[in-house]
Amino acid sequence: MRQLMLGNQAFARGLYEAGCAFVSSYPGTPSTEVTEEAAKYEEIYCEWAPNEKVAMEAAFGASLAGKRSFCGMKHVGLNVAADPLFTCSYTGVNAGMVICVADDAGMHSSQNEQDSRHYAAAAKIPMLEPSDSAEACEFVKKAYGLSEEYDTPVIVKMCTRVAHSQSIVETGTREEGKQRPYEKNIAKYVMMPGNAIRRHPVVEERTRKLAEYANTCEFNRVEMGDTKLGIITSSTSYQYVKEVFGDQACILKLGMIYPLPGQLILDFAAKVDKLAIVEELDPVIEDHCKKLGLTVTGKEALPLEGEYSQNLIAEKLGKEVPGYKSLNEELPGRPPVMCAGCPHRGLFYILSKNKCTVLGDIGCYTLGAVAPLSAMEMTLCMGASISSIHGFNKALGSESQGKTVAVIGDSTFMHSGMTGLANIAYNQSNSTVIILDNSITGMTGHQQNPTTGYNIKGDPAGKIDLESLCRAMGFGRVAVIDPYNLEECDRVIKEELAADEPSVIISRRPCALLKYVKHKPPIRALEDKCVGCKSCMRLGCPAISMKNKKVVIDNTLCVGCGVCEQLCKFDALQPEEVQK
C-alpha cells in the first residue's frame, strides 16, 4: 500500500515491518514521533525511559535476550547515551539493535548543532542516513539485517527536514523476527579489561569488512548526468541537489555514511571533471575524499553551520535556478514565548522581581530567559542547573547563596537532575533548587514521564513522588507552591533563600495546554480603570497587549489564570464573575 508519511512515521513503520519487539526512548525533537508512532503498534512493546542512557541500555538488554530492539533520541541525547554506545560496539548484539539519532541543523529546538556522524566513526558503529520517508522505512528494515550479519548495533541518522517532511512510502507486512536464544558468553558480553582488549580487534576487523561492503552496498548509488560536475551528497542535501541540478550533474548519493566507501568514490571521481561535496554541518565526507587524494569543492564554498536550502546550494555552486522562494525573507519574525496561562510565568516574574540569579535547564521554561522576564542567566544541558548551582555557591559562598536558585522541569529532573541533587545533599552547598512540575514533558509535545503516573500509552504506571524523593535524598526543607499564587511564591522563595541549609521548592501546576485542565473564563480588561501603567506587560503574556494606552485582553488566548490580576493596583483586570 502506498501512503504519504512523515519521515518519523515511516521510521516507525520500518520498525514494525522489521519485527522489532522492544522500543525504549527519551523524547527529543526531532526524534520524538518515531517512538510515538511505534507505540501505536500492539506488536511492539514501547516505553519512555528516564533518559537516553537508560533507553540504550534497556534496548541492549532486549537485544541480548534475543528480541530485535530500538532506542531513539535527538543528537544531544546521544551524548547522554555515549557510555553504553561505545561499549556495545565491542560486545556486539544478539538480536538486531537499531539506534535512531536525529540531528537538528539550524537548531530549531536544540542548544547546539553537533554532527552525530562523528559518533559513528568514534564508536566504530555503522551509520545509515535516509534522505526521505521511503528510505527511512526501508533503511530501518535493512539495518536489522546488517546488525545481525555484522554483530553490531546500527545507527540510523535522521535530521529535522527528513524527520518532519512527508513523502510516499510503499508499506509492507510485518515479518516477525525469530527469537534468538540467549547464550551465556562471558568473553563477549562482560567488558572488563581482559575481555575488552580481545574484542577491540573484532571491532576493527568488522569495520574493515563494512568499509568494503560500502563500495557495493545498496545504500549508496550513482546517478549519472552531465560529467562536467560530480556531486557527492547525502540525507536532505541530496534532495536539494536534485532540485537544483537535476541531470545537469552526476550525483553519488551516500546512504551508508559510516564507514564511507573508498573505491566507489574514486571510481565516481574519475568519471567527472570537477567534484563537489554537499553536506550539512561538518566536512565528514569532504575530509574522507581528501584523504583519498581527491581535489574537491566543499566547505570553502558552503557553510559549516545552519540548514542548507535549494537557494543556498544554487548560489554557492554557481547555478542560477529561478523559482525557489525563501519563506524566511517574507514572513515576519515570531519570537517564541511561554503560552498564555503557562504556570512558569508567575514564578519567573517573582524571581525577576527579587533580582535572583537563576541557573536554568532544558525545557520550555528556558523561555524565562526571554524579555520582558529576562529571569534566567544560564542554560547548558539537561540537569546542569542543579550541578551548576552547587559549584556556583561553593565558589562564591555567602555572596551568592541568598539570591541564587536553580530551576529544572519535572521530566528533566528525572532525566539527569537527581544526581546533581544528590551532590548538593552529600557535599552540602547552601543551594535552593526549584522543580517546575507541570505534570508532563512539555517542550517535546506532552509525553509522560516517571512523575506523571502514566506510561506511553496513557495507562496507569508507577509514579515517583517528588516530595518524598527529595526528602529521601537528604533534604529537610521541601516546599510545594502554586505558581499562580504570586504572594505564596514570593514568601516561600524568600524563606528558602534565607535558610542556612539546602532546600527544594516544587512549583506545581499542570501545563495550561493539557486537555484535562479546566480553565476559568478569560480575564476582562476594564478600560475606565486602566491608567496605562503597563505593570501587566511585565509578564510577557501573549494574551495581554496595549491599545491607545489601555490594556487589552485577547479572550481567545486568555485562560483566566489570574496572574496579571495580581499585578494590577487599579482593579482594571478582573475575573468575569467579579464584573457580573
Salt bridges, closest charged atoms under 4 A:
GLU17 OE2 - ARG13 NE 2.80
GLU17 OE1 - LYS141 NZ 2.81
GLU33 OE1 - HIS164 NE2 3.14
GLU37 OE2 - LYS40 NZ 3.03
GLU52 OE1 - HIS415 NE2 2.56
GLU57 OE2 - LYS53 NZ 2.58
ASP103 OD2 - LYS157 NZ 3.88
ASP115 OD2 - ARG117 NH2 2.73
GLU129 OE2 - LYS157 NZ 2.67
GLU135 OE2 - ARG221 NH1 3.26
GLU135 OE1 - LYS253 NZ 2.53
GLU138 OE1 - LYS141 NZ 3.51
GLU138 OE2 - LYS142 NZ 3.62
GLU148 OE2 - ARG68 NE 2.88
GLU148 OE1 - ARG180 NH2 3.55
ASP151 OD1 - LYS188 NZ 3.20
ASP151 OD2 - ARG199 NH2 3.76
GLU170 OE1 - ARG2 NH1 3.96
GLU176 OE2 - ARG174 NE 2.64
GLU204 OE2 - LYS124 NZ 2.39
GLU204 OE2 - HIS200 NE2 2.72
GLU205 OE1 - ARG208 NH2 3.05
GLU218 OE1 - LYS142 NZ 2.61
GLU223 OE2 - ARG221 NE 2.79
GLU223 OE1 - LYS242 NZ 3.01
GLU279 OE1 - ARG117 NH1 2.71
ASP282 OD2 - HIS118 NE2 2.71
GLU286 OE2 - LYS290 NZ 2.87
GLU307 OE1 - HIS108 NE2 2.72
GLU307 OE2 - ARG161 NE 2.73
ASP437 OD2 - ARG508 NE 2.81
GLU467 OE2 - ARG508 NH1 2.98
ASP482 OD2 - ARG509 NH2 2.66
ASP490 OD2 - LYS494 NZ 3.20
GLU495 OE2 - ARG491 NH1 3.43
GLU496 OE1 - ARG477 NE 2.78
GLU576 OE2 - ARG524 NH2 3.05
GLU576 OE1 - LYS580 NZ 3.64
